[in-house]
Amino acid sequence: REISVLWTLKPGVPTESCASETFVCSKLIVAIGHNAAAFLSCFILDSVCWEVVGVVKLWNEWCRTTNRTNVLPTDSFCLFYRLISDPTVFLCQCSCYVAEDQQFQWLEKVLGCMQKEGLQVTILSTCPVADYKTQESTLTLPSPFLKALKTKEFKEAVCCPLLEQPNIVRDLPAAVLSYCEVWQIPAVLYQCYTDVIKLDTVTIEAFKPLLSSKILKSLVKDVSESTKNLKKLLTTNETHNTIYI
């Protein structure tokens, strides 16, 4: 159940370890889950502006990933990109399930490779609205909706209300945020509560308020073109799913 991270930060020199050196990263954006990953694909990622610099290989009870970088929306994958114009900006799409006993390895092999000084982390994830604890009936909640949770070091304004007690976050988003808290890294988690578990236009667009955030607004593609890409992405997903009907 060991995971491996294959970095290609130096052209033509892939490596599975970064123990000898760390690389400078000023911004790390981590999208966890298919809808969060699709949001970055449609509104941030551009093949001209970004290059793939890493891939995670793992297997567990729920998924198995490979070192392929040409993936379908329904695949389980974990890819890392670097902004060509600013090599200190990294982006991660992680649509695969990282088991509880694999999360520490993921953190050490990903965040452990990055210099902590000057690093800021933004995490995007989704969660079933049924997990949201409130005195109201979840049936009356305007799903999907965003909630934020941040580390003590994160001083910027957040783009949505903070997550209220006694709500908690779990799995890889919680592990990344906890790692940042321990290492005193400014980090914020934006969690989208939704009642749809598959790729969904409404859920993906629920992340759009983040496009005005300080860390993302300079990376946004043309919004009208992004909307077309979103429709194309979902059409591809629906076509792929009909194979199993």
N, C-alpha and C positions, 0 to 999 in steps of 0.2 A: 504493500500500500504506500510505498514511498513515491513521492512526486518529484519530478525533475523540471527545472526551468532552463530552457535553452535560449541563451542570449546571443544576439548577433550585433552587438553594439559596434564592433569593429568590422568593417567590410570584409566578408569572406572568412571571418574567424569566429565561427560559432563556439560557444563554451557553455558548460553546464554549471560552472562554479564562478563565484566572484569573490572568493575568500581573500584573494591577494590584493584586491583594490575595490573601491566603491566609486560609483559615478555620481556626478552632480545632478540633482533634480530639484527644480524650484516649485513645480506644480505636478501633482499626480492626481488624475481623475480616474476613479474606479467605478465602473458600472457593473453591478452584480445582478444577474437574472436576464432573461430574454428581452423583456420590455425596456429595461434600463440600457442594455447593450444596443437595442434597436434605436433608442433615442439618440445615442451618440453617433450611430451610423448615419442617421438622417440629417441631424442638425450640426454636427461638429466634424466628423471625419470626412476627409477629402483625399482621394488617392494621390492627388498632385501635391498636397501639403504635408501629408503624413507618410511615414514609412514603418513597416513592421520590424520590430527589433527584438521580439521575444515571444515564446510560446510555452505554455505549461502542459506537460504530459502527466496524466494521472488516471487512475481507475478506482472505482469503488462500487458499492451496491447499486448506485443510481446512474452512473455514467462512465464512459471511457473516452478520453480525448487522445488525439494524435498530434503529430508535429505539423499537420497541414495548416496553411494560412488561407487557403481558398475554401471558405466554409459557407454552408447554407444557414438561414435564420434559425432553423430547427435543430441544428447540430449542437453538440456540447463542445464548447471550446473556451480557451482562455488565451487571448492575444494581447500583446503589448505594442503600442505605437509610440513614435517619437516625432515631434513637430520639426520639420526640416528647417524652418526659418529660425527656430529657437530650440536647440537640442536638449535644453534643460526641462522642457515640458513633455511629460509622459501621459499616456492614456491607456487604460486597461479595460478590455471587454471580457467579462467572465460570466458566460452563460451556463457553465457547468456547475454541478453540485460539489462542493468541497466538504468532505466528511469532517466530523468533529475532531477525529484523531489525525487529520491531515492539515488542519488550519495552522498549527504552529509551524509546520514545515513551509507552508505557503508564505507565511509572514517572514520567516527567516530568509527564505530564498528570494523573496521579492523586495520587501522593505529593508531587509538586511543588506542588500546591495546598494542602497541609496544613502548618501550623506544626509544626516539628520538636520544639520544646520541650514536654515533657509528654506526648508521643505514645507509645503502646505498641501494637505490632502483633502479631496472632495470625494465623497462616496454616494452613489446612487443605488437604490435598491427598491424592491417591491415586497409587499406583505399582504396576506389576506385581510380584508377589512374585518372579518370575524375575530381576528386577534386583537383588534383595537378595543381597549377597555374604556368605557364611558358610562355615565349614568343614563344617557339617552339610549334609545333603541337604535341598533346599527342599521335597521331598516330605513330610518329617516335621515341617515347621514348622506351628504352629497358625494357619494363615491364616484370616481377616485379622488383622494385628497392627499396633500403633502404634509409631513411633519418633519421637524429638524431636531437633531441632537448633536451637540458639539463638545469639543474638549475645552478645558479651562484656558488653553493658550489661544484659542480662536477668538479674535476680537472684532471681526467684521460683522456687519449686519447679515442676518439670515433672510432667505426669500420666502419664508412661510412661518407659521406658528411653531413654537418649540413643542416637543413631545411631552405630554403631561404624565405625571405619576398617576397610577402605578404601572404604566406601560413600560415595557422593556423591548430591546432588540436582541436578536440572536443570530447564530450562525456566522458566516464570514463577515458580514457588515459589522457585527458587534466585535468580532476579533480584530478587525482593522482599526476600528475606533479605539478599542482598549489598548492596542499596541501604541497608537499615537498618544494616548493619554499618559502611558507609562514613560514614553520617550519625550514627552513635552513637545509634541509636534502639533501645530495648529491644524485642526481637522474638523470637518462637519459632515454629518450623514443626513441626506435627504431621503426619507423613506416614503414611498407612495403606497397608500392603503387602497386596495382595489378588490372588486368582487369577481374579476376575470383572471384566470390563471394562465391563459394562452396569450400569444401576441395579439395586441388589441390597440387600435388607433387611439381610443379615448385615454387608455392608460398611458401610452407613450406620450401623448400630448399633455398629460398632467404634469410632466416635467418641464414644460415650456417656460414657466416663471423663472427657472434657473438660468435661462439665456441672458437675463439682465444682471446676473451676479458678476462680481468683480473678476472672478477666476475664469468665467466662461464667455463673457461678452466679447472679448477680443478674438475668440476662436470660432464664433458663429459663422456658418455659411449663409448664403442667400436663402431667406426663409421661404420664399415662394418655390424655389428649386427644391428645398428640403421637403416641402409638402408633397411634391411630385415623387421624390425618392421614397417617402413614407408609403405612399399608395403602391408604388412599385414593389417595395419590400414585402408588404402584406399580400399582394397578389402572388408573388413568388412563393410565399409561405403557404397560401391556400392551395396553389397548384401542386406543391410538394406533398401536402397532406392528402390529396385525393388519391395518391398512390395506394393508400392503406384502406380506402373505402371498399 
